[in-house]
């Protein structure tokens, strides 16, 4: 089996999703006394890897020590405390591997499930605050912060990956808005209005679900990947881990009721 080439995979991800180049292809090395976005990305990746440090964009002694601990744990021979190419690729490996739009599935719906499960398995989460971090920027086109809830962007990103992996066009435009997903689905005749818990959902899985706050206003979205008469299973982003409320901090698998939800066909 060929060895996975992280550098080539990173280049492929940046070519496909150019907005992530600032995060995944920074000027190197990154080291003590560096500040700004490059230092912040290192801190985010360290925290994601379990080597916590302040995510303040200031590469000081604490960040250098966290880098050293990561390097030792990873068996790297890079200069200790300095983020060179080998160290950066090792830190960024989870993002690179998850964003790489290659999968075994040949049909678009199957690719959606396979890729969504990849994001779930990586335990994707926010880093550094509400709607912040390298994963959020990957999904939202390079943006993050309190104004960027990312559930719809997660859906769009996975659809985009699945489309590229299977050589077809995504059925919906790339967006960070639940309302845009619903509106565009209606225009394409793939929108399915709500069902009740007493009914089976008469569309194939996987599909996209939408939490409906009121007619014309949707507040959360994700993938429905399985169903029974009373509920359906999901993979969704920007979800609270325990209660399943929107505006959470991670990709999560949940079981949800049908009430107040609409759906979008993928097949």
C-alpha positions, 0 to 999 in steps of 0.5 A: 500500500502506498504511503500517504503523502501529506504534502501532496494531499495538502496541495490538493486540498488547497487547490480544491478549497483555496480559502484554506491556504492561509491556514494549511500553507503558511510561511515556515518556520513558525517559532517563538516570538512570531505572532498573528494568524500563523501562530494562532493556527499552530496553537489551534492545531496543538489544542486539537492534538491534545497539547493545549496552550492559549489560542491568542496568536502569540507564539511564546514560551508556553506554545514552544513547550507545547510544540516540543511535547507534540514533537516528542510524542510524534517522534519528530526530529525537527528542531525542538519548539520550532514548527518546520515543514515536518512538524506543521504537516504532522500537526495539520494531518487531521485537517488535511486527511479529512478535507482530502476529497477522495473516498471509496464510494462511487455513488453520490449519496454513498459518498456523502455518508462516507465523507460525513462519517470521516468528519465525525470520526475525526471529532471535529470541533471549534477551537478558541471560542464560539464558531472559531478555529481552523475547522470552522474556517475550512467549512465557511470559506475562511471565516469564523467568529460569532457571526458564522454558525457553521452547520450549513457550511458543514453540509455544503463542504461535505456535498462539495467533497462528495461531488468531487469524489464522484465526478458530479455536480453538487445538487445545491450551491455552497452556502453557510445559510440554512435559509439558502439551502431551503430556498435553493432546494425548493427551486430545484424541486428537491425540498420535502416538507415536514412529516409527523412522527407517525409517518415514514419519511418517503424519501431515500436516505441520506438526505439533508434535514432542516430545523424549521423555526417558522415558515420560511425560517430555518435555524439548523441543518445536517445530514439524515443518514437513517430513519425509522417510523418515529425518528431519524439518525444524523451527522451534523455540525455546529451541534451541542454534544449532549442536548443536540441544540444548534449553536454547539461546538462540534460534529455530532451524531444524534437521533432526532424526531421528525416534528418541525423539520423539513428535508432535502433529497440527495437522490 
